[in-house]
Amino acid sequence: MQDPNKKKTSDPPEHNQNNIRESREKLSSSSSSKKKILAESPKGFFSKEKYVAKRSFSERFGLYSGEQFSAVKVILHLTESVILAILPWIILWGGYGFLISLLNHTGHLAKLNPELKAIPNIVISLNIVLSLLLIFRTNTAHERFWEARKLWGGMVNTVRNITRRISIVIEEHEPEDRIEKEEILRLVVAFAVAMKLQLRREPVNSELASLMSSSKYYTLQDINHPPLKIAYWIGDYFQYQYERQRIDDMESSALHQLLDEMVNLLGACERILKTPVPLVYTITLKMLLTFYFLLLPWELVNGLSWWTGPILAFLSSILLGIDEIGAEIEEPFGHDPNDLPLDVICTTMLRNIDDLYLSCQSFR
């Protein structure tokens, strides 16, 4: 007879073997899953090709401008305008350096050695002054460029918001209401296109013809400031819908505020366009660069001899290139390769309006 006070100290052997088998199966399955994750991780998380492609010139330029070029074509495209602008000066200063080398070779510079002892100190002083002026020029130009980009980014967002409100809030009771709404949405994009043309000082062209009726298009050709006229048409439409009780007071106020924001963004861009960097900085920088390049080969010729011309041409290409880049991007609304891609931005707004309006209509 079994003692009731005796404790059960172990399980049957068969039960222990089953537990051991189950634990081994779990370990093997977890190890296989870990191996699978490690095998797939280099492709998903640690792939260098993925991140290198995102840092490439062609990928970044494509995201910025919407154009697909190879890396070499991107470099040539962006540097073409700068090189063409400074190439005559590079040739001039390279030839001047060659002339100094020739004078040194013929011995004519040896007679002027006592008078040239102060040139190294002058060159060092000019190095410091030119560095500060070039830094100021580059920072000022980039600040203007970045502010213009933020303003156009705000224009994109404002156009999206006003499109969304027009599509959803304004009621459509008749088929003509939808036609009027589509026309006013096109005018919203036409405002951005007219703003681009105004900043580029270009007349009204065929870009606006496809975004409005022919009567409005011909009216704009006689207007001094087409964007303001388009803003008047949009505001007049809002007021007309309010008088017909298609929108309430709150929505009418919100729509007019968005329209005011578009006009404010236009004014901010015009402020950048019509307030250039003070010419005194540009004139001073040009004078100091000229004086610097006139003195620099007199210091270099003793150590470089016939290499003075090529080295002076190389140094002038760097300093003049930095100056030209600043001059190019300080007015970011033009057609230069380094200016803002306003054509792509306007195309994006037109595409967004089409998508938003179609999506709003599909849920009604």
N, C-alpha and C positions, 0 to 999 in steps of 0.2 A: 504494500500500500504506500502511495507516494506521500512524502511529507509535505504538508501545505505550507510550512514555514520556509521551505527551500526555495531560493530565488532562481529565476531563470537567467542564466549568465551568457548564453550564446544562442544564435540562430542556427537553424539547420544548415548543413553544408550546401545544399542546393540553392538556398536563398542567398547565401554569401556569394556564390559563383555568379548568380544572375546580376547582383549589384555590381560586381567587379566588371562584368561584361558591358553593362550599361554605361558605367563611368568611362571605360575605354572608348566606347563608341562616341560619347560626347566629346572626349578629348580629341579624337581623330577628326570629327566633324568641325570642331572649332579651329583646329590647326589648318585644315584644308581651306576653311573660309578666310583665315588670315593670309594664307599663301595666295589665294585668289585676289584679295585686296592689294597685297604687295605687288602682285604681278600686273594689276591694272593701274596702280597709282602712278607709275612713271608716265603713262600716257595721259592721265587725266589731270594730275596735280603738279607733276614735276617735269612736264615737257618743256624744254627750252625753246623748241621751235615755235610753240604757240606764243610765247612772250616776245621772242625776237621778232616775229612777224608783226606784232602790234607796235613795236618800237621802230620799225623800218620807215624810211622816208616815204616810200610809195603808199604804205597803209595810212600813215598819219596825214599825208597830203590828200589822200582820197577822202578821209573823214572830214577834212577841213573844207575842201573845195568841191568835192563830188566828182573829181576827175581822176582817172586811173592811169598813172604813168609809172614807168620803171624808176628805180632810185637815181640812175644817171640822168634821165630826162627831168626828174624833179629838181635836181641840183642845177642843171642847165637852165631850166625854166625860171627858177627863183633868182638866180644870179645874173641872168642875161641883161636885165635892165640896169643893174648896178655896174656891171663890167663895161657895158657900152657907154655909160655916162662918164666913167673915170678913165677909160682907155687912152684918150688923147693926152691927159695929164700924166699918166704912167709913162707913155712914150717920151713926153717932154722932159720929165725928171730923170728918166734913164739916160737920155741923150746928154743932159746937163752933167750927170755923173761921169759919163764917158769923156766929156770935154775936160773935166777936172783931172781925170786920170791921164789924159793926153798932156795937159800942162805940167803935171807932176813928172811924167816920163821925159819931157823935154827939158826939165830943170827950171822952169819959170817959177814954180812955187817955192823953190829953195830961197829965193830972194825975199819972199814975204814971210818967212818963218818967225822972225821976231814979232811981226804984227799979228800973227795967228795964235799966240799963246792963250788968249782969252776965249777962243772959240769953244773949247771943251766945256768950260764953265757955263757959257751961254747956252749950249746945247742941253746940258743937264737941267738948267732952269726951265728951258722950253719944254723939256720932257714932262716936268711936273705940271706946268700950266696946261699943256695940251691934254694931258691925261684927265685933269679935272674938267676941262671944257667938253671933251668927248664923252665923258661919263654923264655930264649934265645934259648934253644933246641927246644921247641915247635914251636916258631915263625919261626925259620930257616927251620924246617922240613915242616911246612905248606906252607911256601913261595916256597920251591922247588916243593911240591905237586901241588900247584895252578899254578905255571909256566908251569909245565908239562901238566896240563890239558888245559891250554890256547894254548900250542903248538899243542896238538892233536885236539883241536877245530879248529885251523888254518889249520891243515891238512885236516880235513873234508871239510872245505869251499874251499880249493884249489883243492881238488879232484872233488868237484861239478863243480867248474868253468872250469877246464880243460876238464871234461867230456862234459859239455855243448858246449864248443868251438869245440871240436873234432866232436861232433855229428852234429853240424850245419854248420861249416865253411868248413870242408874238403869235397870236392865234390866226388860223387860216379858215375862213368861212366860205370862200369862193375859190375857184381855180385861179383867178387872177391874183389872189393873194400870194399863192406859191410862186408865181412868175415874178411878182414884185420882190419877194423875199430873195429869190435867187439873184436878181439883178443887184440888190443892195449888198449881198454877200460878195459878189464880184467887185463891187465898188470898194469894199473894205480892202481887198488885195490891191485894187487900183491905187488906193491911197499910198500903200507901201511902194509900189512901182513908181508912182509920181514923185514920191519922196526921194527915191534913189536917183531919178533923173534930175531933180532939183539940186541935190547935193553934188552931182556931177556936172552941173551947169549945161545940161543937154535939153533940147526942146522935146516937146511931146512927139512920140513916135508910135510905131505900130504895136509896141508892147501893150499900150493902153487901149488900142482899138478893139482887141478881142475881149476886153473886160467891161465894156460899157456899150451903150447904144451909139449909133453914128451921130446923133444930134449932140449928145454930151461930149463925144470925142472932138467934134468940130468946135464946140464951145471952148474946150480947154486950150485949143491952139491960139486963142486970142487972150488968154489969161496970163498975167505975170507970175502968179503963184498957183499952179494947178492943184497941189495937195490941199490947200485951204478951200478951194472950190469943191473938191470931192468931199471934204469933211462937212461942208455946208449941205451938200446933197444928202449925206448920211443922216445928219442931225435933223434935216427937214423931214426925212422919212420917219424918224422916231417920233417927232412931234405929230405927224399925220396919223400914225398908229395910235398915239395917245388920245387924240381928238376923236378918233373912231371907237375909243374904249376897247381897243384890242390889247392894251397893256395898262397896268395900274400906275399909281404915282411912284411907288417904290421901284418898279422895274424901269420906268422911264428915267428916273434919276440915276439908276445904276448904268443904264446904257449910255446916257450922256456923260457920265463920269469916265467910262472906258474910252469914249470918243475924245474927251478932253485929254486923257492920258496919251493917246496917239498924237495929238497936236503938241503936247509937251515934249514928247520924245523927238518929234521933228524939230522943235525949237532948240533942244539940247544939241542935236547934231549940227544944226546951223551955227550954233555958238562955237563948236570946234572948228567948223569950216572957215568961219569969218574972223577967227582970232588966231592967227598963226603965231608961231614962236617969234618973239621980238627979233627983228632983223639985225639989231646991234650984236646979238650973240653970233649969228651966222657970219656977219662981216668980220667980227673980231677973230673967229675961228679960222676963216679963210686966210686972213692976213698972217696969223701966227703960223699956220701950216706952210704958207709960201716962204716966210722967213726961215722956218725950221729946215725946209728942204734946200734952201739956198746955202745954209751954213753946214748942214750935216756932211756932205761929201768932203769938205775941207778937213774934217776930223777923221773920216774913214779912209782917205786916200793913202795915208802913210802905211796903214796895215793891210789894206785890201788891194791896192794898186789897180790893176785892170778890172777887178771885180767890183769896183765902186759903183759903176753904172747899173749892173744887174741888181746889186743889193739895194741901191737907192730906189730902183723901180719897184722892187718887192715891198720895201717899207712904205712907199707911197701908195701902193695898191691896198695895203692893210688900213692905213690911216684914212685915206680918201674913201675907201669902201665903207668904213664905219660911219663917216660923215654922210655919205650918200644914202646909206640905209636909213639913217635918222631923217634925212630930208624926204625920203620916199614914204615912210610910214607915218610921218606927222600929219599927212593929209590922207587918211585911210579910205576915202570914198571913191577913188579913181579906178582906172583900169590896169594899174601896174600889177605885176604878179604877186607882190607882197601886200597889196591892199586887201580890204575885206571882200569876201566873195558875195557881194550883194545880189548878183544874179541868182546864185544858188539859194540864198536866203529867201528871196521873193518866190522862187519856184517851190520851195518848201512850204511857204504860207499858202500858196494856191492849192497845193496837194492836201494840206491839212484842212482847208475849208471844204474841199470836195468830200473828203472822208468824213468830217464831222457832220456835214449836212445830210449826207446819205445815211449815216448811222442813225441820226435823229429821225429821219423819215421812215426807216425800216421798223422802228418800234411803235409807230402810230397805227 
